[in-house]
Amino acid sequence: MRGEIIAIGDELTSGRILNTTSYFAAGQLFAAGHEIVAMITIGDDPALIGRTLLNSLALADFVIVTGGLGATSDDLTNEAVIDALGRPVTFYPEILTQIRAGSQNAPESVRLSLEKLAWLPAGAHALKFDASMAGHFLVHDGKPIFFLPGVPHEMKELLVETVISRLAVWEGEEVRQVRQRLYRVAGLPEIEINRRLAHLERGDNPLKIGYYPVLPEVHVSLTVAGAELAATEQLFAEADREIRLALGAHLYGTDQETLAQVVGGLLAGQGRTLALAESCTGGLLAAQITAIAGSSGYFLGGVVAYSNDLKERLLGVAPAILAAHGAVSLETARAMAIGARMISGADYGLAVTGIAGPSGGTPEKPVGTVCFGLAWAGGVKDLRVQFRGERWQVQESAVHQGLDLLRLTLDEIGA
C-alpha cells in the first residue's frame, strides 16, 4: 500500500526537536512492504493540519499522523480533523477510563485535563485498549488514518504492535506479493553503484531500486511487487543475485546489519580477538564495537592516545618514527597497530590517526587526512584516506573505514 506520514508540532518545524518518529515509521513500514510516497512536517496550525490531511488522503492509500494528541492547549490535531473531515466530536468514556487508570500517580490537575484525550472524531477507535496513551484510528472514504502520539517511545510501540498488523490484513487493498531487501555498501559512491545496477532498471520490470547515501556509506533498496507469489519470488531472487554480483566485496551486509555487527560476527566466527589504538577518533571506534551485544567475546580493549607522549609510552611508538614522519602517517599508524596488539595479546591490532579539523592541516597533510594500521600475526597493512566534511563527518568516516579495512582483511584471511 502507498502511504503518507504527517508529523505535527511547532517543536519540529522550529528545529528544537529532531523528527525521529517519521524516520522510524518509514523504515518500519518499508520493511513491512509498504511504499511511503511523502513525509510531511507541519506546525500546530489547525487549518494547515486539515488541508494537509485531505491532500494526503487524495494521494495515498493510508495516512499516519503523529503528534498533537496531548491534553495541552497546543495539541490541536483532533480539533483539526473534526473540522476537515466533517466528523462530529464524540466522547469515548471507555478511553478516558483506561487513560486515567494508567495515570493514577499523576497530580489531580493533570488527571482532570486528560478528559480532552477522550473527545475524538466520530468513528474513531482506540488502537490499544490497555494502553495509557493517546492513539486511535478511523476510516475515511475507505482509507485508514492512524493517529499516533508524538512522544517517540509511545509512537513506536503503537506503530509496531498495532498499526503494521492492521495494515497487513487491510481488505481495501488489492493483495500484492512484495519482497524487499536493503543492501549496505561501503567504499563505493552512489553514482558508481547506480552505474553498476542501471541495467536492472531497464525495461518494464515490476521492480524498484533506490539509492540512499547515509554517511559514510550508501544503502540500496530492492523492491519487487507482483500479483503471483512464484513470479515475484523468482524475479526477486534474480535481481538479488545481480545486485550481489555487481557490488562484490563492497556489499558488507543487508537489512538491519551494521558494519560493526558484521565485523563482530567475523571475529567471533573465526575465534579472533581485537584491540584498538585511536587518536583522531577519540574512542568512537571502540564505542561502535562495544555497542554490539556479545562484543566482550572478541574485543579486548583500546587505547585513546592523542598526544605523542602517550603514543610512545602506552603503544611503544618509537620517537624516531614520530620525529621523521609525524603523528599522522602510515608509519605511525602501523606502529600504533603493532603496539595495540602487543600490549593486549589480541590477534588483531587496529589503529587510526588523522587530522579531523577544522584546523591542524598542512599542504602535505590537509584536514581530513587519516591513516590506518592493521597488524596481525601474518603481517601489517596500512591505508591513507582523504576524507571531506566537518570534524564529526571525518571522524564518522574514519570509524567506518577502519571497520571496513578490518572486515576485508578478515574475509581475505578467513577464506
Backbone hydrogen bonds in HBPLUS format (Angstrom, degrees):
<---DONOR---> <-ACCEPTOR-->    atom                        ^
c    i                          cat <-CA-CA->   ^        H-A-AA   ^      H-
h    n   atom  resd res      DA  || num        DHA   H-A  angle D-A-AA Bond
n    s   type  num  typ     dist DA aas  dist angle  dist       angle   num
A0035-GLU N   A0001-MET O   2.89 MM  34  6.14 162.2  1.92 151.8 157.9     1
A0061-ASP N   A0002-ARG O   2.62 MM  59  5.20 156.5  1.67 145.9 154.6     2
A0062-PHE N   A0002-ARG O   3.28 MM  60  6.69 135.7  2.49 145.7 150.8     3
A0003-GLY N   A0035-GLU O   2.82 MM  32  6.16 161.5  1.85 155.2 160.1     4
A0037-VAL N   A0003-GLY O   2.93 MM  34  6.11 151.0  2.01 165.5 173.9     5
A0004-GLU N   A0062-PHE O   3.18 MM  58  6.72 143.5  2.32 144.2 154.3     6
A0064-ILE N   A0004-GLU O   2.89 MM  60  6.29 162.0  1.93 159.7 165.9     7
A0005-ILE N   A0038-ALA O   3.02 MM  33  6.41 159.5  2.07 149.8 156.0     8
A0040-ILE N   A0005-ILE O   2.79 MM  35  6.14 169.0  1.80 166.0 168.2     9
A0006-ILE N   A0064-ILE O   2.75 MM  58  6.14 164.6  1.77 166.6 172.1    10
A0066-THR N   A0006-ILE O   2.86 MM  60  6.31 161.0  1.89 162.8 167.8    11
A0007-ALA N   A0040-ILE O   2.75 MM  33  6.13 167.7  1.76 165.1 168.8    12
A0042-ILE N   A0007-ALA O   2.92 MM  35  6.35 161.5  1.95 167.6 173.8    13
A0008-ILE N   A0066-THR O   2.84 MM  58  6.07 161.5  1.88 161.9 168.1    14
A0009-GLY N   A0042-ILE O   2.90 MM  33  6.37 148.1  2.01 146.7 157.1    15
A0012-LEU N   A0009-GLY O   3.02 MM   3  5.36 146.3  2.14 105.6 115.2    16
A0013-THR N   A0009-GLY O   3.26 MM   4  6.71 160.8  2.30 151.9 155.8    17
A0014-SER N   A0010-ASP O   2.94 MM   4  5.92 141.0  2.09 145.6 154.4    18
A0017-ILE N   A0011-GLU O   3.01 MM   6  5.64 149.0  2.10 152.4 147.0    19
A0015-GLY N   A0012-LEU O   3.15 MM   3  5.27 150.4  2.25 100.9 109.9    20
A0020-THR N   A0018-LEU O   2.93 MM   2  5.79 122.3  2.27 112.7  96.2    21
A0024-PHE N   A0020-THR O   2.99 MM   4  6.20 161.4  2.03 149.3 154.2    22
A0025-ALA N   A0021-THR O   2.87 MM   4  6.07 167.2  1.89 152.7 156.4    23
A0026-ALA N   A0022-SER O   2.89 MM   4  6.01 166.0  1.91 153.7 157.2    24
A0027-GLY N   A0023-TYR O   3.16 MM   4  6.34 161.4  2.19 146.8 151.4    25
A0028-GLN N   A0024-PHE O   3.03 MM   4  6.28 162.3  2.06 155.1 159.6    26
A0029-LEU N   A0025-ALA O   2.90 MM   4  6.01 164.3  1.92 155.3 159.8    27
A0030-PHE N   A0026-ALA O   2.88 MM   4  5.92 156.8  1.94 146.3 153.1    28
A0031-ALA N   A0027-GLY O   3.05 MM   4  6.18 159.5  2.09 142.0 147.6    29
A0032-ALA N   A0028-GLN O   3.09 MM   4  6.30 130.6  2.34 133.8 146.7    30
A0032-ALA N   A0029-LEU O   3.10 MM   3  4.94 129.3  2.37  90.5 104.5    31
A0034-HIS N   A0029-LEU O   2.97 MM   5  5.43 163.8  2.00 151.6 147.7    32
A0033-GLY N   A0030-PHE O   2.99 MM   3  5.24 162.0  2.02 109.9 114.8    33
A0045-ASP N   A0043-GLY O   2.90 MM   2  5.61 137.0  2.08 104.5  91.4    34
A0049-ILE N   A0045-ASP O   2.82 MM   4  6.03 158.7  1.87 161.8 169.2    35
A0050-GLY N   A0046-PRO O   2.98 MM   4  6.19 161.9  2.01 151.0 154.9    36
A0051-ARG N   A0047-ALA O   3.03 MM   4  6.28 166.8  2.05 151.0 154.2    37
A0052-THR N   A0048-LEU O   2.92 MM   4  5.96 163.6  1.94 149.6 154.7    38
A0053-LEU N   A0049-ILE O   3.01 MM   4  6.14 159.3  2.05 148.3 153.7    39
A0054-LEU N   A0050-GLY O   3.08 MM   4  6.30 164.6  2.11 152.0 155.7    40
A0055-ASN N   A0051-ARG O   2.99 MM   4  6.20 159.8  2.03 150.3 155.9    41
A0056-SER N   A0052-THR O   2.98 MM   4  6.18 156.9  2.04 147.6 153.9    42
A0057-LEU N   A0053-LEU O   2.94 MM   4  6.18 157.3  1.99 151.3 157.4    43
A0058-ALA N   A0054-LEU O   3.13 MM   4  6.34 140.3  2.30 141.0 150.8    44
A0059-LEU N   A0056-SER O   3.11 MM   3  5.28 140.6  2.27 101.4 112.3    45
A0060-ALA N   A0056-SER O   2.86 MM   4  5.81 150.4  1.95 160.8 167.7    46
A0063-VAL N   A0144-PRO O   3.19 MM  81  6.69 155.0  2.26 151.9 159.1    47
A0146-PHE N   A0063-VAL O   2.93 MM  83  6.33 165.6  1.95 162.2 165.7    48
A0065-VAL N   A0146-PHE O   2.74 MM  81  5.99 168.6  1.76 175.9 175.8    49
A0148-LEU N   A0065-VAL O   2.70 MM  83  6.03 171.3  1.70 169.2 171.9    50
A0067-GLY N   A0148-LEU O   2.97 MM  81  6.48 147.1  2.08 150.3 159.8    51
A0077-THR N   A0068-GLY O   3.14 MM   9  4.90 148.9  2.24 130.1 135.4    52
A0075-ASP N   A0072-THR O   3.16 MM   3  5.62 165.3  2.19 115.9 119.0    53
A0080-ALA N   A0076-LEU O   3.06 MM   4  6.21 158.6  2.11 152.8 158.9    54
A0081-VAL N   A0077-THR O   2.94 MM   4  6.19 156.7  1.99 155.2 161.9    55
A0082-ILE N   A0078-ASN O   2.91 MM   4  6.10 160.2  1.95 153.7 158.9    56
A0083-ASP N   A0079-GLU O   3.23 MM   4  6.46 157.5  2.28 144.5 149.2    57
A0084-ALA N   A0080-ALA O   2.90 MM   4  6.06 167.1  1.92 151.2 155.4    58
A0085-LEU N   A0081-VAL O   2.92 MM   4  5.81 168.6  1.93 152.2 154.9    59
A0087-ARG N   A0082-ILE O   3.16 MM   5  5.00 139.9  2.33 132.2 141.8    60
A0122-ALA N   A0088-PRO O   2.86 MM  34  5.45 130.6  2.11 146.1 160.7    61
A0090-THR N   A0120-LEU O   2.76 MM  30  5.39 160.7  1.79 157.4 164.1    62
A0120-LEU N   A0090-THR O   2.89 MM  30  5.39 150.3  1.98 163.4 156.4    63
A0092-TYR N   A0118-ALA O   2.89 MM  26  5.18 152.2  1.97 143.0 152.3    64
A0095-ILE N   A0092-TYR O   3.14 MM   3  5.54 130.4  2.39 107.6 119.4    65
A0096-LEU N   A0092-TYR O   3.30 MM   4  6.70 158.9  2.35 151.1 156.8    66
A0097-THR N   A0093-PRO O   2.96 MM   4  6.18 159.1  2.00 151.2 156.6    67
A0098-GLN N   A0094-GLU O   3.16 MM   4  6.32 156.8  2.22 139.8 145.2    68
A0099-ILE N   A0095-ILE O   2.98 MM   4  6.21 164.8  2.01 154.4 158.5    69
A0100-ARG N   A0096-LEU O   2.91 MM   4  6.05 165.3  1.94 153.8 157.9    70
A0101-ALA N   A0097-THR O   2.98 MM   4  6.07 145.3  2.11 138.9 148.7    71
A0102-GLY N   A0098-GLN O   3.23 MM   4  6.50 139.0  2.41 140.2 149.5    72
A0102-GLY N   A0099-ILE O   3.19 MM   3  5.28 130.6  2.44  95.9 108.3    73
A0103-SER N   A0100-ARG O   3.02 MM   3  4.93 159.4  2.07 101.9 108.0    74
A0106-ALA N   A0103-SER O   3.12 MM   3  5.44 163.6  2.14 112.4 117.3    75
A0110-VAL N   A0107-PRO O   3.01 MM   3  5.32 124.7  2.33 104.0 117.9    76
A0111-ARG N   A0107-PRO O   2.99 MM   4  6.36 158.3  2.04 153.4 160.3    77
A0112-LEU N   A0108-GLU O   2.97 MM   4  6.20 154.7  2.04 151.6 157.3    78
A0113-SER N   A0109-SER O   3.26 MM   4  6.41 148.6  2.36 135.0 142.8    79
A0114-LEU N   A0111-ARG O   3.30 MM   3  5.35 146.1  2.42  97.0 106.5    80
A0115-GLU N   A0112-LEU O   3.38 MM   3  6.13 172.7  2.39 118.0 119.9    81
A0116-LYS N   A0113-SER O   3.36 MM   3  6.29 162.1  2.39 122.4 124.3    82
A0117-LEU N   A0114-LEU O   2.95 MM   3  5.56 146.6  2.07 115.4 123.7    83
A0118-ALA N   A0115-GLU O   2.97 MM   3  5.51 159.0  2.02 116.2 122.8    84
A0119-TRP N   A0116-LYS O   3.28 MM   3  5.58 167.3  2.30 109.9 113.7    85
A0124-ALA N   A0121-PRO O   3.15 MM   3  5.85 141.6  2.30 147.2 146.6    86
A0125-HIS N   A0137-PHE O   2.84 MM  12  5.42 146.3  1.96 151.4 162.7    87
A0137-PHE N   A0125-HIS O   2.88 MM  12  5.42 149.4  1.98 146.8 156.5    88
A0127-LEU N   A0135-GLY O   3.07 MM   8  5.73 170.7  2.08 133.4 132.0    89
A0131-ALA N   A0128-LYS O   3.21 MM   3  5.54 155.7  2.27 118.0 117.8    90
A0136-HIS N   A0147-PHE O   3.02 MM  11  5.32 142.3  2.16 140.2 150.9    91
A0147-PHE N   A0136-HIS O   2.75 MM  11  5.32 170.5  1.76 171.8 173.4    92
A0138-LEU N   A0145-ILE O   3.06 MM   7  5.51 150.5  2.15 147.7 157.0    93
A0145-ILE N   A0138-LEU O   2.83 MM   7  5.51 157.2  1.88 168.5 176.3    94
A0140-HIS N   A0143-LYS O   2.90 MM   3  5.28 162.4  1.93 149.0 145.8    95
A0143-LYS N   A0140-HIS O   3.01 MM   3  5.28 159.5  2.05 109.9 116.6    96
A0154-GLU N   A0151-VAL O   3.10 MM   3  5.52 121.7  2.46 112.6 126.9    97
A0155-MET N   A0151-VAL O   2.91 MM   4  6.02 169.5  1.92 166.8 170.2    98
A0156-LYS N   A0152-PRO O   2.91 MM   4  6.05 165.4  1.94 155.4 159.1    99
A0157-GLU N   A0153-HIS O   3.18 MM   4  6.20 154.7  2.24 134.6 141.0   100
A0158-LEU N   A0154-GLU O   3.12 MM   4  6.38 169.6  2.13 156.7 158.0   101
A0159-LEU N   A0155-MET O   2.93 MM   4  6.07 160.6  1.97 152.7 158.8   102
A0160-VAL N   A0156-LYS O   3.04 MM   4  6.06 172.7  2.04 150.7 152.8   103
A0161-GLU N   A0157-GLU O   2.96 MM   4  5.91 162.8  1.99 149.0 154.7   104
A0162-THR N   A0158-LEU O   2.94 MM   4  5.45 149.4  2.04 136.6 142.9   105
A0163-VAL N   A0158-LEU O   3.14 MM   5  6.49 163.5  2.17 149.9 155.0   106
A0164-ILE N   A0159-LEU O   3.12 MM   5  6.17 166.9  2.14 168.3 165.4   107
A0166-ARG N   A0162-THR O   3.01 MM   4  6.16 154.0  2.08 150.0 157.2   108
A0167-LEU N   A0163-VAL O   2.97 MM   4  6.25 159.7  2.01 156.7 162.1   109
A0168-ALA N   A0164-ILE O   3.05 MM   4  6.19 142.6  2.20 139.7 149.7   110
A0169-VAL N   A0166-ARG O   3.31 MM   3  5.59 142.8  2.45 102.2 111.2   111
A0170-TRP N   A0167-LEU O   3.22 MM   3  4.96 167.7  2.23 101.8 104.5   112
A0177-GLN N   A0226-GLY O   2.71 MM  49  5.28 170.5  1.72 172.0 171.4   113
A0226-GLY N   A0177-GLN O   2.93 MM  49  5.28 151.2  2.01 144.0 153.5   114
A0179-ARG N   A0224-VAL O   2.87 MM  45  5.27 160.5  1.91 154.5 161.1   115
A0224-VAL N   A0179-ARG O   2.88 MM  45  5.27 164.2  1.90 160.2 164.7   116
A0181-ARG N   A0222-LEU O   2.99 MM  41  5.32 143.7  2.12 145.7 153.3   117
A0222-LEU N   A0181-ARG O   2.87 MM  41  5.32 157.8  1.92 159.7 166.0   118
A0255-ASP N   A0182-LEU O   2.62 MM  73  4.57 151.2  1.70 134.0 140.5   119
A0183-TYR N   A0220-VAL O   2.68 MM  37  4.97 169.5  1.69 154.9 158.8   120
A0220-VAL N   A0183-TYR O   2.84 MM  37  4.97 159.6  1.89 145.8 152.4   121
A0184-ARG N   A0253-GLY O   2.90 MM  69  5.27 171.3  1.90 151.6 148.6   122
A0252-TYR N   A0184-ARG O   3.03 MM  68  6.02 153.6  2.10 160.5 168.7   123
A0185-VAL N   A0218-VAL O   2.91 MM  33  5.25 159.7  1.95 159.5 165.3   124
A0218-VAL N   A0185-VAL O   3.16 MM  33  5.25 166.3  2.18 145.9 150.1   125
A0186-ALA N   A0250-HIS O   2.87 MM  64  5.17 165.5  1.89 148.3 151.3   126
A0192-GLU N   A0189-PRO O   3.11 MM   3  5.45 123.9  2.44 105.2 118.6   127
A0193-ILE N   A0189-PRO O   3.09 MM   4  6.42 157.8  2.14 155.3 162.1   128
A0194-ASN N   A0190-GLU O   2.92 MM   4  6.17 160.9  1.96 153.2 158.4   129
A0195-ARG N   A0191-ILE O   3.02 MM   4  6.24 150.3  2.11 138.2 146.0   130
A0196-ARG N   A0192-GLU O   3.05 MM   4  6.31 153.8  2.12 146.2 152.5   131
A0197-LEU N   A0193-ILE O   3.06 MM   4  6.29 138.6  2.24 145.8 157.2   132
A0198-ALA N   A0194-ASN O   2.88 MM   4  5.64 116.4  2.29 146.4 159.1   133
A0200-LEU N   A0197-LEU O   2.99 MM   3  5.71 151.2  2.08 121.2 128.9   134
A0201-GLU N   A0198-ALA O   3.04 MM   3  5.49 150.0  2.13 112.2 120.7   135
A0225-ALA N   A0206-PRO O   3.24 MM  19  6.03 162.4  2.27 170.8 175.3   136
A0208-LYS N   A0223-THR O   2.78 MM  15  5.11 149.5  1.87 147.5 156.9   137
A0223-THR N   A0208-LYS O   2.90 MM  15  5.11 151.3  1.98 149.8 157.2   138
A0210-GLY N   A0221-SER O   2.99 MM  11  4.96 153.4  2.06 132.0 139.8   139
A0221-SER N   A0210-GLY O   2.91 MM  11  4.96 156.8  1.97 132.6 140.4   140
A0212-TYR N   A0219-HIS O   2.77 MM   7  4.98 158.8  1.81 160.5 161.7   141
A0219-HIS N   A0212-TYR O   2.83 MM   7  4.98 175.4  1.83 138.0 139.5   142
A0214-VAL N   A0217-GLU O   2.80 MM   3  5.32 155.1  1.86 143.6 151.2   143
A0217-GLU N   A0214-VAL O   2.84 MM   3  5.32 171.4  1.84 126.7 125.8   144
A0232-THR N   A0228-GLU O   3.04 MM   4  6.14 157.8  2.09 149.2 156.1   145
A0233-GLU N   A0229-LEU O   2.89 MM   4  6.05 164.9  1.91 157.2 161.0   146
A0234-GLN N   A0230-ALA O   3.01 MM   4  6.17 156.6  2.07 145.7 152.1   147
A0235-LEU N   A0231-ALA O   3.03 MM   4  6.19 168.1  2.04 150.2 152.9   148
A0236-PHE N   A0232-THR O   2.94 MM   4  6.05 158.4  1.99 148.1 154.8   149
A0237-ALA N   A0233-GLU O   2.95 MM   4  6.10 161.5  1.98 147.1 151.9   150
A0238-GLU N   A0234-GLN O   3.01 MM   4  6.23 158.4  2.05 149.7 155.5   151
A0239-ALA N   A0235-LEU O   2.96 MM   4  6.13 164.8  1.98 150.2 154.3   152
A0240-ASP N   A0236-PHE O   2.83 MM   4  5.97 156.4  1.89 150.6 157.9   153
A0241-ARG N   A0237-ALA O   3.07 MM   4  6.25 156.9  2.13 144.4 149.4   154
A0242-GLU N   A0238-GLU O   3.09 MM   4  6.35 159.4  2.14 147.2 152.8   155
A0243-ILE N   A0239-ALA O   2.92 MM   4  6.14 159.4  1.96 152.2 157.4   156
A0244-ARG N   A0240-ASP O   3.03 MM   4  6.21 165.8  2.05 150.6 154.4   157
A0245-LEU N   A0241-ARG O   2.98 MM   4  6.12 157.9  2.03 148.0 154.3   158
A0246-ALA N   A0242-GLU O   2.93 MM   4  6.09 159.4  1.97 147.7 153.4   159
A0247-LEU N   A0243-ILE O   2.98 MM   4  6.10 155.1  2.04 151.5 157.4   160
A0248-GLY N   A0244-ARG O   2.96 MM   4  5.86 146.1  2.08 141.2 149.8   161
A0250-HIS N   A0247-LEU O   3.11 MM   3  5.57 144.3  2.24 143.4 139.7   162
A0251-LEU N   A0248-GLY O   3.19 MM   3  5.95 162.4  2.22 119.0 123.4   163
A0257-GLU N   A0254-THR O   3.10 MM   3  5.73 168.2  2.11 140.5 140.6   164
A0262-VAL N   A0258-THR O   2.98 MM   4  6.32 159.2  2.03 153.0 158.4   165
A0263-VAL N   A0259-LEU O   2.93 MM   4  6.14 168.6  1.95 154.8 157.5   166
A0264-GLY N   A0260-ALA O   2.93 MM   4  6.00 157.4  1.98 140.6 147.7   167
A0265-GLY N   A0261-GLN O   2.85 MM   4  6.06 152.0  1.93 146.3 154.0   168
A0266-LEU N   A0262-VAL O   2.99 MM   4  6.31 151.7  2.07 148.3 155.7   169
A0267-LEU N   A0263-VAL O   2.95 MM   4  6.24 166.0  1.97 156.3 159.5   170
A0268-ALA N   A0264-GLY O   2.89 MM   4  6.04 167.8  1.91 151.5 155.3   171
A0269-GLY N   A0265-GLY O   2.82 MM   4  5.83 157.7  1.86 141.8 149.1   172
A0270-GLN N   A0266-LEU O   2.98 MM   4  6.07 144.1  2.11 144.7 153.0   173
A0271-GLY N   A0267-LEU O   2.95 MM   4  5.93 109.0  2.47 135.0 152.0   174
A0272-ARG N   A0267-LEU O   2.86 MM   5  4.96 161.1  1.90 148.9 150.0   175
A0271-GLY N   A0268-ALA O   3.13 MM   3  4.97 150.7  2.22  96.6 105.5   176
A0348-TYR N   A0273-THR O   2.99 MM  75  6.26 143.0  2.13 141.8 153.4   177
A0274-LEU N   A0298-TYR O   2.76 MM  24  6.13 141.8  1.91 162.4 174.4   178
A0300-LEU N   A0274-LEU O   2.91 MM  26  5.97 167.1  1.93 164.6 168.8   179
A0275-ALA N   A0348-TYR O   2.94 MM  73  6.34 143.4  2.07 153.5 165.2   180
A0350-LEU N   A0275-ALA O   3.01 MM  75  6.45 161.6  2.04 158.8 163.1   181
A0276-LEU N   A0301-GLY O   3.04 MM  25  6.48 151.7  2.12 138.8 147.7   182
A0303-VAL N   A0276-LEU O   2.97 MM  27  6.18 146.3  2.09 128.5 137.2   183
A0277-ALA N   A0350-LEU O   2.88 MM  73  6.22 140.7  2.04 153.8 155.2   184
A0352-VAL N   A0277-ALA O   3.01 MM  75  6.55 146.8  2.12 160.8 168.8   185
A0278-GLU N   A0303-VAL O   2.78 MM  25  6.15 162.5  1.81 161.5 167.5   186
A0305-ALA N   A0278-GLU O   2.84 MM  27  6.14 139.3  2.01 160.2 172.9   187
A0279-SER N   A0352-VAL O   2.95 MM  73  6.11 129.1  2.22 152.2 166.9   188
A0282-GLY N   A0279-SER O   3.17 MM   3  5.56 155.6  2.23 112.1 119.4   189
A0284-LEU N   A0281-THR O   2.99 MM   3  5.46 165.7  2.01 123.2 128.0   190
A0287-ALA N   A0283-GLY O   2.98 MM   4  6.21 150.9  2.06 146.2 155.1   191
A0288-GLN N   A0284-LEU O   3.08 MM   4  6.35 154.6  2.15 146.4 150.9   192
A0289-ILE N   A0285-LEU O   3.18 MM   4  6.45 159.5  2.23 148.3 153.8   193
A0290-THR N   A0286-ALA O   2.90 MM   4  6.06 166.2  1.92 154.8 158.4   194
A0291-ALA N   A0287-ALA O   3.05 MM   4  6.05 118.2  2.44 135.4 149.0   195
A0292-ILE N   A0289-ILE O   3.30 MM   3  5.91 165.3  2.32 112.8 117.2   196
A0295-SER N   A0292-ILE O   3.14 MM   3  5.69 146.5  2.26 142.7 140.1   197
A0297-GLY N   A0294-GLY O   3.07 MM   3  5.83 166.0  2.09 120.5 125.0   198
A0298-TYR N   A0295-SER O   3.06 MM   3  5.64 161.0  2.09 116.2 121.4   199
A0299-PHE N   A0295-SER O   2.79 MM   4  5.68 153.2  1.86 167.2 176.5   200
A0311-LYS N   A0307-SER O   3.11 MM   4  6.42 151.3  2.20 143.1 151.8   201
A0312-GLU N   A0308-ASN O   2.96 MM   4  6.22 149.3  2.06 147.7 155.0   202
A0313-ARG N   A0309-ASP O   2.87 MM   4  6.13 174.0  1.88 154.4 155.7   203
A0314-LEU N   A0310-LEU O   2.81 MM   4  5.36 158.8  1.86 137.4 144.8   204
A0317-VAL N   A0311-LYS O   3.09 MM   6  5.68 168.7  2.11 138.6 135.1   205
A0316-GLY N   A0312-GLU O   3.01 MM   4  4.71 128.7  2.28 115.5 123.7   206
A0321-ILE N   A0318-ALA O   2.95 MM   3  5.37 131.4  2.20 109.6 121.7   207
A0322-LEU N   A0318-ALA O   3.36 MM   4  6.80 159.2  2.40 154.2 158.7   208
A0323-ALA N   A0319-PRO O   2.88 MM   4  6.05 156.7  1.93 149.8 156.9   209
A0324-ALA N   A0320-ALA O   2.96 MM   4  5.99 152.6  2.03 140.3 147.2   210
A0325-HIS N   A0321-ILE O   2.86 MM   4  5.79 159.1  1.90 151.8 157.6   211
A0326-GLY N   A0322-LEU O   2.88 MM   4  4.51 139.6  2.04 114.9 125.8   212
A0333-ALA N   A0329-SER O   3.00 MM   4  6.21 162.0  2.04 148.5 153.9   213
A0334-ARG N   A0330-LEU O   2.93 MM   4  6.10 158.3  1.97 149.2 154.5   214
A0335-ALA N   A0331-GLU O   3.04 MM   4  6.29 159.5  2.09 144.2 150.0   215
A0336-MET N   A0332-THR O   2.84 MM   4  6.05 154.6  1.90 151.8 158.9   216
A0337-ALA N   A0333-ALA O   3.02 MM   4  6.22 156.7  2.07 145.9 151.7   217
A0338-ILE N   A0334-ARG O   2.98 MM   4  6.25 162.2  2.02 152.1 156.7   218
A0339-GLY N   A0335-ALA O   2.89 MM   4  6.02 156.4  1.94 143.6 150.9   219
A0340-ALA N   A0336-MET O   2.87 MM   4  6.11 158.4  1.91 150.6 155.6   220
A0341-ARG N   A0337-ALA O   3.10 MM   4  6.31 157.8  2.15 146.0 151.7   221
A0342-MET N   A0338-ILE O   2.91 MM   4  6.11 157.8  1.96 149.8 156.5   222
A0343-ILE N   A0339-GLY O   2.98 MM   4  6.12 171.2  1.99 158.5 159.5   223
A0345-GLY N   A0341-ARG O   2.86 MM   4  5.56 146.7  1.97 144.5 152.0   224
A0349-GLY N   A0375-ALA O   2.88 MM  26  5.05 157.1  1.93 145.1 150.7   225
A0375-ALA N   A0349-GLY O   2.84 MM  26  5.05 161.6  1.88 147.4 153.8   226
A0351-ALA N   A0373-GLY O   2.81 MM  22  4.96 163.1  1.84 152.9 154.1   227
A0373-GLY N   A0351-ALA O   3.04 MM  22  4.96 156.0  2.10 129.6 132.3   228
A0353-THR N   A0371-CYS O   3.00 MM  18  5.41 157.9  2.05 155.8 161.8   229
A0371-CYS N   A0353-THR O   2.78 MM  18  5.41 176.6  1.78 160.2 161.1   230
A0355-ILE N   A0369-THR O   2.85 MM  14  5.54 152.8  1.92 156.7 165.9   231
A0368-GLY N   A0355-ILE O   2.75 MM  13  5.48 161.0  1.79 159.0 165.7   232
A0362-THR N   A0365-LYS O   2.85 MM   3  4.87 160.3  1.89 110.6 117.4   233
A0369-THR N   A0366-PRO O   3.07 MM   3  5.90 143.7  2.20 147.8 149.6   234
A0387-PHE N   A0368-GLY O   2.87 MM  19  4.63 172.8  1.88 130.6 128.2   235
A0370-VAL N   A0385-VAL O   2.96 MM  15  5.46 160.5  2.00 163.5 168.5   236
A0385-VAL N   A0370-VAL O   2.91 MM  15  5.46 166.7  1.92 162.6 166.9   237
A0372-PHE N   A0383-LEU O   2.74 MM  11  5.08 157.2  1.79 155.1 162.1   238
A0383-LEU N   A0372-PHE O   3.06 MM  11  5.08 146.1  2.18 136.0 137.3   239
A0374-LEU N   A0381-LYS O   2.89 MM   7  5.35 153.1  1.96 161.4 162.2   240
A0381-LYS N   A0374-LEU O   2.89 MM   7  5.35 156.9  1.95 149.7 157.3   241
A0376-TRP N   A0379-GLY O   2.93 MM   3  5.51 159.0  1.97 169.3 172.3   242
A0379-GLY N   A0376-TRP O   3.05 MM   3  5.51 165.0  2.08 117.2 122.0   243
A0393-GLN N   A0390-GLU O   2.98 MM   3  5.17 121.1  2.34 100.8 116.4   244
A0394-VAL N   A0390-GLU O   2.97 MM   4  6.32 156.4  2.02 160.1 167.0   245
A0395-GLN N   A0391-ARG O   3.00 MM   4  6.31 160.3  2.04 151.8 157.4   246
A0396-GLU N   A0392-TRP O   2.90 MM   4  6.06 163.3  1.92 145.5 150.1   247
A0397-SER N   A0393-GLN O   2.91 MM   4  5.97 160.9  1.94 144.9 150.8   248
A0398-ALA N   A0394-VAL O   2.89 MM   4  6.03 149.1  1.98 143.3 151.9   249
A0399-VAL N   A0395-GLN O   3.01 MM   4  6.27 158.9  2.05 151.7 156.4   250
A0400-HIS N   A0396-GLU O   3.06 MM   4  6.28 164.6  2.09 149.4 153.5   251
A0401-GLN N   A0397-SER O   2.87 MM   4  6.03 161.4  1.90 148.4 153.7   252
A0402-GLY N   A0398-ALA O   2.90 MM   4  6.03 161.5  1.93 149.9 154.8   253
A0403-LEU N   A0399-VAL O   3.07 MM   4  6.29 162.4  2.10 150.7 155.0   254
A0404-ASP N   A0400-HIS O   2.94 MM   4  6.17 153.6  2.01 146.9 155.0   255
A0405-LEU N   A0401-GLN O   2.85 MM   4  6.07 152.9  1.92 150.9 157.9   256
A0406-LEU N   A0402-GLY O   3.14 MM   4  6.40 157.1  2.20 144.8 150.5   257
A0407-ARG N   A0403-LEU O   2.85 MM   4  6.13 154.4  1.91 145.5 153.5   258
A0408-LEU N   A0404-ASP O   2.94 MM   4  6.10 172.6  1.95 155.3 155.6   259
A0409-THR N   A0405-LEU O   3.15 MM   4  6.27 154.8  2.21 141.0 148.1   260
A0410-LEU N   A0406-LEU O   2.90 MM   4  6.08 161.2  1.93 153.7 158.6   261
A0411-ASP N   A0407-ARG O   2.90 MM   4  6.14 157.9  1.95 153.6 160.0   262
A0412-GLU N   A0408-LEU O   2.96 MM   4  6.12 155.8  2.02 141.9 148.6   263
A0413-ILE N   A0409-THR O   2.85 MM   4  6.04 169.7  1.86 156.8 159.0   264
A0414-GLY N   A0410-LEU O   2.80 MM   4  5.64 155.0  1.86 141.9 150.1   265
A0415-ALA N   A0411-ASP O   3.05 MM   4  5.85 124.2  2.37 133.9 144.2   266
